[in-house]
Amino acid sequence: MSKNTPNRRRAALTTGVVATAAAAALALSPVAAFAATPANVAQNGGAARSIDDSTQLLLDSVEVGPAKNVILLIGDGMGDSEITSARNYAYGAGGTLPGIDALPLTGQYTTYSVYRDGANKGKPDYVPDSAATGSAWATGTKTYDNAISVDVDGVPQDTLLEIAKANGKKTGNVSTAELQDATPAVQAAHVAARSCYGPDSVTQCGADALDQGGLGSISEQIIGTRADLTLGGGATSFGQSARAGQWQGDTLFAQAQDRGYQVVRDAAGLDALTTADQAQPVLGTFTDGNFPTRYAATTATVGGADLAPQTCQPNPARLSTGLSLQSLTEKSIDLLDTGDQGFFLQVEGASIDKRDHSADACGQIGEVLDLDEAVQSALAFAKADGNTMVIVTADHAHTSQIVDSTPPATLSTALTTVDGTTMKIAYGTAAAGGSQQHTGTQLRVAGYGPGAANVVGLIDQTDNFFTIVNALQLDRDLDGLSADATISAPTEVAPGAEFPVSTAGLAGDRQVTGTLDVDGTVTDLGIADVVDGVATYTVTAPTEPGSYTITLTGTQSGTTLATTVAVVEGAVTPAPTTPPAAVPGDGSSAGGAGTAGNGSGPLAFTGSDALPALLLALMLAGTGAALVLRRRHRAASVQDGVQL
């Protein structure tokens, strides 16, 4: 894994600067409840949102970091026009979105991507896609459209989620899209093409595929990244079977379960969860693809705004209340806020963008309202907690515009708003049936809590990365977080006895590889998941006495640890045990342990609860030169029509 550029700390804005910026640009909204559109808006002061001096409210909203927790909420495709149309429709022109409009500190940020190659390589591409923009805030690195957390040369860049996890924070990734979609993917995967969804995406994955020596598809990397919880759609890709590695031929659902995941597929399963951590992470996939939208679709047509105005209707296919974005956000916070370590949580309202592409005014409005409800829950937690930063923003701007008169040649729709008047929305970047385009305008970014003043003014999308890293005081040197790792094994074991080999303090790694040196012949012991800094192999000693070297290497950091074990007749061999707990990066061990497999694929069992009964045994037969894996293979099962 490549290292990002050295940590850059943006100084928190002074209260004087914030007050001046607010007075000059009216960019900040005090945390206060605004009334819906008043009846006297035509009178002097009738439409004012803040008649009284709000300076003190603004000053009070500036809090110096650090923060214990960060919640980042993304409205995909949610530009100012999308926010305004949703507010107009549901709360009136003089009303307020209770979540999005309640954040006290507001700025704007630029979102351009860069060209990948040719004469313009590295130069601005003014209209980005969700992959490049998500990679920008996830890694702090500008990249090309289609890239998932790799730079213009294809080099993986460490993500906020990976860095937070390495620093001992709990982590979560929530979306109403397929989990393989760009925004959730940028926190958990590194591929050259965003369409590399699963093992069956052979052409799209190319060199990134496991069977081509790459890191694997997005779905496979999500499992390996091992966030404490991952919730969204995209079950279809997890139902595909691995084409390489230990789990070749098995579905990704089966792989996740055998690596210790709690796999849930419905609201009841999610509601029943009481734990989400590295020993028992959660993978929740509630739809085969994207979530159904809140409102049934409306179709814009040429001249459509001249037709009778419509009102948005509920979508009968919408998921249960327990799977709304607000419910997923609240459940995620409940599962992550369990200790002193704090957490990083990304939440995406995905289909603002998707319905904008389809010129579906009601669809996009409903998704903004869904996100707003999630923001309300995040803010309520942050205010009660007192040590949580909340950031609400988008990835890129989009097509929809609120217009005065019906455009003669482009698509439009008319809606009746809560004010009882008509709002016309136009889409002018594609013909009927085509996909409306992203646009390149700057976007709103708003914040609350410790360190949130860093969103004020004009910043770039990559600044979000540094704002969050600095607020959480994250150490970005992942190699350094694994530098003090230790390896432990008994010095002597009896011939044929089982014994543990474990490494602790590998906070900067997510997997380790192991090798055994038998008289100069090196044998691959496979890959083990690192759980809270610990990975463990259980080995059966060869029957022939001698001295054998076992080497474990951190897959991400390259940290290499070796130990020598002597096989001696009559030696007393300690039973395999779970290593003790440790603070990440301090060189001691950590609670929970990863487990080993063979070959190049993922491992069968992870988590302290699986030890020792579920540990794999690497059997050394005869002279010790041959390895035989003793592996439990879960039987495939079927749930909700998807083979696990």
C-alpha positions as CSV (number, residue, x, y, z in Angstrom):
1,M,0.0,0.0,0.0
2,S,1.5,3.3,-1.0
3,K,1.8,6.1,1.5
4,N,-0.2,9.3,1.1
5,T,1.7,12.6,1.2
6,P,2.9,13.7,4.7
7,N,0.2,14.8,7.1
8,R,-1.0,18.3,6.5
9,R,-2.7,20.1,9.3
10,R,-5.1,22.8,8.5
11,A,-5.2,25.3,11.4
12,A,-8.7,25.7,12.9
13,L,-10.2,29.0,11.9
14,T,-10.2,31.7,14.6
15,T,-13.5,32.9,15.8
16,G,-12.9,36.3,14.4
17,V,-12.3,34.8,10.9
18,V,-15.5,32.8,11.2
19,A,-17.6,35.7,12.3
20,T,-16.1,37.9,9.5
21,A,-16.8,35.2,6.9
22,A,-20.3,34.7,8.1
23,A,-21.1,38.4,8.1
24,A,-19.5,38.9,4.7
25,A,-20.9,35.9,2.8
26,L,-23.9,34.8,5.0
27,A,-22.5,31.3,4.5
28,L,-23.3,30.0,7.9
29,S,-26.7,29.1,9.4
30,P,-27.0,29.2,13.2
31,V,-28.2,26.1,14.9
32,A,-31.8,27.2,15.4
33,A,-35.2,26.0,14.3
34,F,-36.5,28.0,11.4
35,A,-40.2,28.5,10.7
36,A,-41.8,27.1,7.6
37,T,-42.7,29.7,4.9
38,P,-44.5,32.4,6.8
39,A,-47.7,34.0,5.5
40,N,-46.2,37.5,5.6
41,V,-43.1,37.0,3.3
42,A,-44.1,39.9,1.2
43,Q,-43.7,42.3,4.1
44,N,-40.5,43.9,5.2
45,G,-38.5,41.3,7.2
46,G,-41.2,38.7,6.6
47,A,-38.8,36.3,4.8
48,A,-35.8,36.9,7.0
49,R,-34.4,33.8,8.6
50,S,-32.3,35.6,11.2
51,I,-33.4,39.1,12.0
52,D,-31.4,39.2,15.3
53,D,-27.6,39.3,15.3
54,S,-26.4,35.7,15.1
55,T,-22.7,36.3,15.8
56,Q,-22.7,34.7,19.2
57,L,-24.5,31.6,17.8
58,L,-21.7,31.3,15.2
59,L,-19.0,31.8,17.8
60,D,-20.5,29.2,20.0
61,S,-20.6,26.7,17.1
62,V,-16.8,26.9,16.6
63,E,-15.2,24.1,18.6
64,V,-11.5,23.2,18.7
65,G,-10.7,19.5,18.0
66,P,-9.9,16.8,18.5
67,A,-13.1,14.8,18.1
68,K,-13.7,11.3,19.3
69,N,-16.0,10.4,16.5
70,V,-16.7,11.5,12.9
71,I,-19.9,10.9,10.9
72,L,-19.6,11.8,7.2
73,L,-22.9,11.9,5.3
74,I,-22.8,12.1,1.5
75,G,-25.7,13.0,-0.8
76,D,-24.7,11.5,-4.1
77,G,-25.3,14.1,-6.8
78,M,-26.8,16.5,-4.2
79,G,-26.0,20.0,-5.5
80,D,-27.6,23.2,-4.4
81,S,-30.4,22.8,-6.9
82,E,-31.3,19.3,-5.5
83,I,-31.2,20.6,-1.9
84,T,-33.4,23.6,-2.8
85,S,-36.0,21.6,-4.7
86,A,-36.4,19.2,-1.8
87,R,-36.7,22.0,0.6
88,N,-39.3,23.8,-1.6
89,Y,-41.3,20.7,-2.1
90,A,-41.5,19.4,1.5
91,Y,-41.0,22.5,3.7
92,G,-41.6,25.5,1.5
93,A,-39.3,28.2,0.1
94,G,-39.1,29.8,3.6
95,G,-38.8,26.5,5.4
96,T,-35.8,24.5,6.5
97,L,-34.6,21.0,6.0
98,P,-34.3,20.0,9.7
99,G,-31.1,18.1,9.3
100,I,-29.1,19.5,6.3
101,D,-30.0,23.1,7.0
102,A,-29.3,22.8,10.7
103,L,-25.5,22.5,10.5
104,P,-24.0,25.8,11.7
105,L,-20.8,25.9,9.7
106,T,-21.0,26.0,5.9
107,G,-18.6,26.3,3.0
108,Q,-18.2,25.3,-0.6
109,Y,-15.7,22.9,-2.2
110,T,-14.3,22.2,-5.6
111,T,-14.8,18.7,-7.0
112,Y,-12.8,18.4,-10.3
113,S,-11.0,15.2,-11.1
114,V,-7.8,14.8,-13.2
115,Y,-7.0,13.2,-16.5
116,R,-5.4,9.8,-16.3
117,D,-3.1,9.9,-19.3
118,G,-2.2,11.6,-22.5
119,A,-1.1,15.2,-22.8
120,N,-3.5,16.3,-20.1
121,K,-2.4,13.7,-17.5
122,G,-2.7,15.2,-14.0
123,K,-4.6,18.3,-15.3
124,P,-8.1,19.2,-14.2
125,D,-11.1,17.3,-15.6
126,Y,-13.8,19.8,-14.7
127,V,-16.8,17.4,-14.5
128,P,-16.0,14.4,-12.3
129,D,-17.7,11.1,-11.6
130,S,-18.5,9.5,-8.2
131,A,-15.4,7.3,-8.2
132,A,-12.9,10.2,-8.5
133,T,-14.7,12.4,-6.1
134,G,-15.2,9.7,-3.5
135,S,-11.5,8.8,-3.8
136,A,-10.6,12.5,-3.2
137,W,-12.2,12.7,0.2
138,A,-11.4,9.1,1.1
139,T,-7.7,9.4,0.4
140,G,-6.8,13.1,0.0
141,T,-5.6,12.3,-3.6
142,K,-7.1,13.6,-6.8
143,T,-7.5,10.9,-9.4
144,Y,-9.2,10.1,-12.7
145,D,-12.8,9.3,-13.4
146,N,-13.5,5.6,-12.8
147,A,-10.7,5.1,-10.3
148,I,-11.5,3.6,-6.8
149,S,-8.9,4.9,-4.3
150,V,-5.9,4.6,-6.6
151,D,-3.9,7.6,-8.0
152,V,-3.4,8.5,-11.7
153,D,-0.7,5.8,-11.9
154,G,-2.9,3.1,-10.4
155,V,-1.1,3.1,-7.0
156,P,-3.5,2.3,-4.1
157,Q,-4.0,5.2,-1.6
158,D,-4.8,4.5,2.1
159,T,-8.4,5.4,2.9
160,L,-10.0,7.2,5.9
161,L,-11.7,3.9,6.9
162,E,-8.4,1.9,6.6
163,I,-6.5,4.6,8.5
164,A,-9.1,5.0,11.2
165,K,-9.2,1.2,11.7
166,A,-5.4,1.0,12.0
167,N,-5.6,3.7,14.7
168,G,-8.0,1.6,16.7
169,K,-11.2,3.4,15.7
170,K,-14.3,1.4,15.0
171,T,-15.5,1.9,11.4
172,G,-18.7,1.7,9.5
173,N,-19.8,2.1,5.8
174,V,-23.5,2.5,5.0
175,S,-25.2,3.2,1.6
176,T,-28.5,2.9,-0.1
177,A,-26.6,1.8,-3.2
178,E,-25.0,-1.5,-4.0
179,L,-22.0,-1.7,-1.6
180,Q,-19.8,-2.1,-4.7
181,D,-20.9,1.3,-6.0
182,A,-18.3,4.1,-6.1
183,T,-19.1,6.0,-2.9
184,P,-19.0,3.0,-0.4
185,A,-16.3,1.3,-2.5
186,V,-13.8,4.1,-2.1
187,Q,-13.4,3.5,1.6
188,A,-12.8,-0.3,1.3
189,A,-11.2,-1.1,-2.1
190,H,-8.5,-0.2,-4.6
191,V,-9.3,-0.9,-8.3
192,A,-8.5,0.8,-11.6
193,A,-12.2,0.5,-12.7
194,R,-15.2,1.1,-10.6
195,S,-17.2,-1.6,-12.5
196,C,-15.0,-4.4,-10.9
197,Y,-17.9,-5.4,-8.7
198,G,-17.4,-9.1,-8.1
199,P,-15.4,-12.2,-9.2
200,D,-17.6,-12.5,-12.3
201,S,-16.6,-9.0,-13.5
202,V,-13.7,-10.6,-15.4
203,T,-13.3,-8.0,-18.1
204,Q,-13.9,-5.1,-15.8
205,C,-11.4,-6.2,-13.2
206,G,-8.6,-7.1,-15.5
207,A,-5.3,-7.1,-13.6
208,D,-7.1,-6.3,-10.3
209,A,-8.8,-9.8,-10.3
210,L,-7.5,-12.3,-7.7
211,D,-6.7,-14.9,-10.4
212,Q,-4.6,-12.3,-12.1
213,G,-2.5,-11.5,-9.0
214,G,-4.5,-8.4,-8.1
215,L,-6.2,-7.4,-4.8
216,G,-9.5,-8.8,-6.0
217,S,-12.9,-7.3,-6.9
218,I,-14.5,-4.6,-4.8
219,S,-16.7,-7.2,-3.1
220,E,-13.7,-9.4,-2.2
221,Q,-11.8,-6.3,-0.9
222,I,-14.7,-5.2,1.2
223,I,-14.5,-8.5,3.1
224,G,-10.7,-8.2,3.5
225,T,-10.9,-4.5,4.6
226,R,-13.1,-5.7,7.5
227,A,-14.9,-2.6,8.6
228,D,-16.8,-3.3,11.8
229,L,-20.0,-2.9,9.9
230,T,-20.9,-2.6,6.2
231,L,-24.6,-2.1,5.3
232,G,-26.3,-1.5,2.0
233,G,-27.4,-3.3,-1.2
234,G,-25.5,-5.4,-3.7
235,A,-26.2,-8.9,-2.5
236,T,-25.9,-10.2,-6.1
237,S,-22.2,-9.7,-6.2
238,F,-21.6,-11.3,-2.8
239,G,-23.5,-14.3,-4.2
240,Q,-20.8,-14.8,-6.8
241,S,-18.1,-17.4,-6.3
242,A,-14.4,-16.7,-5.9
243,R,-12.3,-17.7,-8.9
244,A,-9.0,-18.0,-7.0
245,G,-7.5,-18.5,-3.6
246,Q,-8.6,-20.6,-0.7
247,W,-12.3,-19.9,-1.3
248,Q,-12.2,-20.7,-5.0
249,G,-15.6,-22.0,-5.9
250,D,-17.3,-20.7,-2.8
251,T,-19.6,-17.7,-2.7
252,L,-18.4,-14.5,-1.1
253,F,-21.2,-14.8,1.5
254,A,-19.8,-18.1,2.6
255,Q,-16.3,-16.7,2.7
256,A,-17.5,-13.8,4.9
257,Q,-19.3,-16.1,7.3
258,D,-16.2,-18.3,7.7
259,R,-14.1,-15.3,8.3
260,G,-16.2,-14.4,11.3
261,Y,-18.7,-12.0,9.7
262,Q,-22.3,-11.8,10.9
263,V,-24.2,-11.8,7.6
264,V,-27.7,-10.3,7.8
265,R,-30.2,-9.9,5.0
266,D,-33.3,-8.3,6.5
267,A,-34.5,-5.8,9.0
268,A,-35.2,-8.5,11.7
269,G,-31.6,-9.8,11.4
270,L,-30.2,-6.3,11.6
271,D,-32.4,-5.4,14.6
272,A,-31.2,-8.5,16.4
273,L,-27.5,-7.5,16.3
274,T,-25.9,-6.4,19.5
275,T,-22.3,-6.5,18.5
276,A,-20.2,-5.2,15.6
277,D,-16.5,-5.4,16.0
278,Q,-13.3,-7.0,14.6
279,A,-14.1,-10.4,16.1
280,Q,-17.7,-10.3,14.7
281,P,-18.0,-7.7,11.9
282,V,-21.3,-7.2,10.2
283,L,-22.1,-7.5,6.5
284,G,-25.7,-6.5,5.8
285,T,-27.0,-6.6,2.3
286,F,-30.7,-6.0,2.1
287,T,-31.3,-5.8,-1.7
288,D,-29.8,-7.5,-4.7
289,G,-29.0,-4.1,-6.2
290,N,-29.8,-0.5,-5.1
291,F,-32.5,0.3,-2.5
292,P,-35.9,1.3,-3.9
293,T,-36.5,5.0,-3.6
294,R,-38.9,6.8,-1.2
295,Y,-41.2,8.1,-3.9
296,A,-42.5,6.5,-7.0
297,A,-40.8,7.8,-10.2
298,T,-42.0,10.8,-12.2
299,T,-40.9,11.2,-15.8
300,A,-39.9,14.5,-17.2
301,T,-40.9,15.2,-20.8
302,V,-40.4,17.9,-23.3
303,G,-43.0,20.5,-22.3
304,G,-43.8,18.5,-19.2
305,A,-43.8,21.5,-16.9
306,D,-46.8,22.9,-18.8
307,L,-48.9,19.9,-17.8
308,A,-50.9,19.7,-14.6
309,P,-48.5,19.8,-11.6
310,Q,-48.0,16.5,-9.8
311,T,-47.5,15.5,-6.2
312,C,-45.0,12.8,-5.2
313,Q,-46.5,9.4,-4.4
314,P,-45.1,6.8,-2.0
315,N,-43.1,4.0,-3.7
316,P,-44.9,0.7,-2.8
317,A,-41.5,-1.1,-3.3
318,R,-39.8,0.9,-0.6
319,L,-38.1,-1.1,2.1
320,S,-39.4,-1.3,5.6
321,T,-38.9,1.6,8.0
322,G,-36.3,-0.5,9.8
323,L,-34.1,-0.3,6.6
324,S,-34.5,3.4,6.0
325,L,-31.3,5.4,5.8
326,Q,-32.2,7.0,9.1
327,S,-32.7,3.6,10.7
328,L,-29.4,2.3,9.3
329,T,-27.6,5.4,10.6
330,E,-29.1,5.0,14.1
331,K,-28.3,1.3,14.2
332,S,-24.7,1.9,13.0
333,I,-24.1,4.6,15.7
334,D,-25.6,2.3,18.3
335,L,-23.2,-0.6,17.3
336,L,-20.1,1.6,16.9
337,D,-20.5,3.8,20.0
338,T,-19.5,1.1,22.4
339,G,-16.2,2.1,24.0
340,D,-13.6,4.8,24.5
341,Q,-11.9,4.3,21.1
342,G,-14.4,6.3,19.0
343,F,-15.5,5.6,15.5
344,F,-15.5,6.8,11.8
345,L,-18.8,6.3,10.0
346,Q,-19.6,7.1,6.3
347,V,-23.3,7.2,5.3
348,E,-24.4,7.7,1.7
349,G,-27.8,8.6,0.3
350,A,-27.1,7.2,-3.1
351,S,-30.1,7.7,-5.4
352,I,-30.3,11.5,-5.5
353,D,-27.8,11.0,-8.3
354,K,-29.5,8.0,-9.9
355,R,-32.9,9.6,-10.1
356,D,-31.3,12.9,-11.4
357,H,-29.7,10.8,-14.2
358,S,-33.3,9.6,-15.0
359,A,-34.8,13.1,-14.9
360,D,-37.0,11.9,-12.0
361,A,-37.9,14.9,-9.9
362,C,-39.9,13.1,-7.2
363,G,-37.3,10.3,-7.0
364,Q,-34.4,12.7,-6.3
365,I,-36.5,14.8,-3.9
366,G,-37.4,11.8,-1.8
367,E,-33.8,10.7,-1.5
368,V,-32.7,14.1,-0.3
369,L,-35.4,13.9,2.4
370,D,-34.2,10.4,3.3
371,L,-30.7,11.8,3.7
372,D,-32.0,14.7,5.7
373,E,-33.6,12.3,8.2
374,A,-30.3,10.5,8.6
375,V,-28.5,13.8,9.2
376,Q,-31.1,14.6,11.9
377,S,-30.2,11.4,13.7
378,A,-26.4,12.0,13.3
379,L,-26.8,15.5,14.7
380,A,-28.9,14.4,17.6
381,F,-26.2,11.9,18.6
382,A,-23.4,14.4,18.1
383,K,-25.2,17.0,20.3
384,A,-25.8,14.5,23.1
385,D,-22.3,13.1,22.8
386,G,-20.5,16.4,22.7
387,N,-17.4,15.0,21.0
388,T,-18.5,14.1,17.5
389,M,-17.9,15.9,14.3
390,V,-20.6,15.7,11.6
391,I,-19.9,16.7,8.0
392,V,-22.6,16.7,5.3
393,T,-21.8,17.2,1.7
394,A,-22.0,15.6,-1.8
395,D,-19.7,14.1,-4.4
396,H,-20.6,16.1,-7.5
397,A,-23.2,18.4,-8.8
398,H,-26.0,17.4,-11.2
399,T,-28.4,18.5,-13.9
400,S,-31.7,19.4,-12.3
401,Q,-32.6,23.1,-12.3
402,I,-35.5,25.0,-10.9
403,V,-36.8,27.2,-13.7
404,D,-39.3,30.0,-14.2
405,S,-40.8,29.0,-17.5
406,T,-41.0,25.7,-19.3
407,P,-38.0,25.2,-21.6
408,P,-39.0,24.6,-25.2
409,A,-36.7,21.8,-26.1
410,T,-35.6,20.0,-22.9
411,L,-37.2,17.8,-20.3
412,S,-39.2,19.3,-17.5
413,T,-41.7,18.4,-14.7
414,A,-44.1,20.5,-12.6
415,L,-44.7,19.7,-8.9
416,T,-47.1,21.2,-6.4
417,T,-45.2,22.1,-3.3
418,V,-46.2,22.4,0.4
419,D,-46.6,26.1,-0.3
420,G,-49.5,25.3,-2.6
421,T,-47.6,26.8,-5.6
422,T,-46.0,25.2,-8.6
423,M,-42.3,24.4,-8.9
424,K,-40.9,23.6,-12.4
425,I,-37.8,21.4,-12.6
426,A,-35.9,21.1,-15.9
427,Y,-33.3,18.6,-17.1
428,G,-31.3,19.8,-20.1
429,T,-28.1,17.6,-20.5
430,A,-29.6,14.6,-22.3
431,A,-32.6,13.8,-24.5
432,A,-35.6,11.7,-23.3
433,G,-34.4,8.3,-22.3
434,G,-30.8,9.3,-22.0
435,S,-28.7,9.7,-18.8
436,Q,-28.6,13.3,-17.5
437,Q,-25.0,14.4,-16.9
438,H,-23.1,15.5,-13.8
439,T,-22.1,19.1,-13.7
440,G,-18.9,20.7,-12.5
441,T,-20.0,23.3,-10.1
442,Q,-18.7,23.6,-6.5
443,L,-20.7,22.0,-3.7
444,R,-22.0,22.8,-0.3
445,V,-20.1,21.3,2.6
446,A,-21.4,21.8,6.2
447,G,-20.2,20.8,9.6
448,Y,-20.9,20.5,13.3
449,G,-18.7,19.7,16.3
450,P,-15.0,19.7,17.1
451,G,-12.9,20.7,14.1
452,A,-15.9,21.5,11.8
453,A,-14.8,25.1,11.3
454,N,-12.3,23.7,8.8
455,V,-15.2,23.4,6.2
456,V,-15.8,27.2,6.2
457,G,-14.9,29.1,3.1
458,L,-13.8,27.7,-0.3
459,I,-12.0,24.4,0.1
460,D,-11.3,21.4,-2.1
461,Q,-12.9,18.0,-1.8
462,T,-9.6,16.5,-0.7
463,D,-9.6,18.9,2.3
464,N,-12.3,16.7,3.8
465,F,-9.7,13.9,4.2
466,F,-7.3,16.2,6.1
467,T,-10.1,17.7,8.2
468,I,-11.2,14.3,9.3
469,V,-7.7,12.9,9.8
470,N,-6.8,15.9,11.9
471,A,-10.0,15.9,13.9
472,L,-9.5,12.2,14.9
473,Q,-5.8,12.7,15.3
474,L,-5.0,9.7,13.1
475,D,-1.5,8.5,12.5
476,R,-1.2,8.0,8.7
477,D,2.0,6.1,8.9
478,L,0.5,2.6,8.7
479,D,4.0,1.0,8.3
480,G,4.9,2.7,11.6
481,L,1.8,1.3,13.3
482,S,3.1,-2.2,12.5
483,A,6.8,-1.5,13.1
484,D,6.8,-2.7,16.8
485,A,5.0,-5.9,16.0
486,T,6.1,-9.1,17.8
487,I,6.0,-12.8,17.0
488,S,5.6,-15.5,19.6
489,A,5.9,-19.3,19.5
490,P,7.2,-22.0,21.9
491,T,10.9,-22.5,21.6
492,E,10.5,-26.3,21.8
493,V,7.7,-28.6,20.8
494,A,7.3,-32.4,20.6
495,P,7.2,-34.2,17.3
496,G,3.7,-34.1,15.8
497,A,2.3,-31.7,18.4
498,E,0.1,-28.8,17.6
499,F,1.5,-25.4,18.6
500,P,0.5,-21.7,18.1
501,V,2.5,-19.1,16.2
502,S,1.1,-15.6,16.6
503,T,2.0,-12.0,15.8
504,A,0.7,-9.0,17.7
505,G,0.9,-5.2,17.2
506,L,0.3,-5.3,13.4
507,A,-2.2,-2.4,13.6
508,G,-1.2,-1.2,10.2
509,D,-2.0,-4.4,8.5
510,R,-5.2,-6.2,7.6
511,Q,-3.7,-9.6,6.6
512,V,-0.4,-11.4,7.1
513,T,1.3,-14.1,5.1
514,G,3.3,-17.0,6.6
515,T,6.1,-19.3,5.4
516,L,7.9,-22.3,6.9
517,D,11.5,-23.0,6.1
518,V,12.3,-26.7,6.3
519,D,16.0,-27.3,5.6
520,G,16.0,-24.5,3.0
521,T,12.7,-25.5,1.4
522,V,10.2,-22.6,1.9
523,T,6.5,-23.6,2.1
524,D,3.7,-21.1,1.9
525,L,1.5,-21.1,5.0
526,G,-1.2,-18.9,3.5
527,I,-2.8,-15.7,4.6
528,A,-4.4,-14.8,8.0
529,D,-6.7,-12.0,8.8
530,V,-5.4,-9.5,11.4
531,V,-8.0,-8.9,14.1
532,D,-7.3,-6.0,16.4
533,G,-3.6,-6.2,15.5
534,V,-3.3,-10.0,16.1
535,A,-3.0,-13.0,13.7
536,T,-2.5,-16.6,14.7
537,Y,-1.5,-19.8,12.9
538,T,-1.8,-23.2,14.5
539,V,0.8,-25.6,13.2
540,T,1.4,-29.3,13.7
541,A,5.1,-30.0,14.2
542,P,6.9,-32.4,11.9
543,T,7.6,-35.8,13.2
544,E,11.4,-35.5,12.6
545,P,13.4,-33.5,15.2
546,G,15.1,-30.4,14.0
547,S,15.0,-26.6,13.9
548,Y,12.4,-24.9,11.7
549,T,12.0,-21.2,10.9
550,I,8.5,-19.6,10.6
551,T,8.2,-16.1,9.0
552,L,5.1,-13.9,9.2
553,T,4.8,-10.8,7.0
554,G,2.3,-8.0,7.2
555,T,0.6,-7.8,3.8
556,Q,0.1,-4.0,3.8
557,S,3.2,-2.8,5.7
558,G,5.7,-5.4,4.7
559,T,6.7,-5.8,8.4
560,T,8.6,-9.2,8.6
561,L,8.9,-11.3,11.8
562,A,10.6,-14.6,12.1
563,T,10.9,-17.2,14.9
564,T,12.7,-20.6,15.2
565,V,11.0,-23.6,16.7
566,A,12.9,-26.7,17.7
567,V,11.2,-30.1,17.5
568,V,12.6,-32.1,20.4
569,E,11.6,-35.5,21.7
570,G,9.9,-35.2,25.1
571,A,9.3,-31.5,24.9
572,V,6.2,-30.1,26.6
573,T,4.1,-28.2,24.0
574,P,1.8,-25.4,25.2
575,A,-1.8,-25.6,23.9
576,P,-2.9,-23.0,21.3
577,T,-4.3,-20.0,23.1
578,T,-5.7,-16.6,22.2
579,P,-3.1,-13.8,22.5
580,P,-3.7,-11.1,25.2
581,A,-5.1,-7.7,24.3
582,A,-2.9,-4.7,23.1
583,V,-3.0,-1.1,22.2
584,P,-2.5,-0.7,18.4
585,G,1.1,0.1,17.5
586,D,2.6,-0.4,21.0
587,G,4.2,-3.7,20.2
588,S,2.0,-5.7,22.6
589,S,-0.8,-8.1,21.5
590,A,-4.4,-7.2,20.9
591,G,-7.7,-8.9,21.7
592,G,-8.9,-11.3,19.1
593,A,-6.9,-13.2,16.5
594,G,-6.9,-13.9,12.9
595,T,-6.5,-17.4,11.6
596,A,-4.5,-19.1,8.9
597,G,-5.3,-20.7,5.6
598,N,-3.3,-22.1,2.7
599,G,-2.4,-20.8,-0.7
600,S,-3.1,-17.2,-1.7
601,G,-6.8,-16.9,-0.8
602,P,-8.6,-15.6,2.3
603,L,-8.9,-17.6,5.5
604,A,-11.5,-19.8,7.0
605,F,-11.8,-18.5,10.6
606,T,-11.3,-15.2,12.4
607,G,-12.1,-13.7,15.8
608,S,-11.2,-14.6,19.3
609,D,-14.4,-16.6,19.8
610,A,-13.3,-19.0,17.0
611,L,-10.1,-19.9,18.9
612,P,-9.0,-22.5,19.5
613,A,-11.9,-24.7,18.2
614,L,-12.1,-23.1,14.8
615,L,-8.4,-22.5,14.1
616,L,-7.0,-24.1,11.0
617,A,-4.2,-26.5,11.5
618,L,-1.3,-26.5,9.1
619,M,-0.2,-30.2,9.2
620,L,3.4,-31.0,8.5
621,A,3.7,-34.6,7.4
622,G,6.7,-37.0,7.2
623,T,9.9,-34.9,7.3
624,G,7.9,-31.7,7.5
625,A,8.3,-30.8,3.9
626,A,4.7,-31.3,3.0
627,L,1.7,-29.2,4.3
628,V,-1.8,-30.5,4.6
629,L,-4.5,-28.1,5.5
630,R,-7.1,-29.2,8.0
631,R,-10.0,-27.0,7.1
632,R,-13.7,-26.9,8.1
633,H,-15.8,-26.0,5.1
634,R,-19.2,-24.6,5.8
635,A,-22.1,-26.1,3.8
636,A,-23.7,-23.6,1.5
637,S,-27.1,-22.4,2.5
638,V,-29.8,-20.4,0.9
639,Q,-31.4,-17.2,2.4
640,D,-33.8,-14.9,0.6
641,G,-33.1,-16.7,-2.6
642,V,-29.4,-16.0,-2.6
643,Q,-27.0,-18.8,-2.1
644,L,-24.6,-18.0,0.7
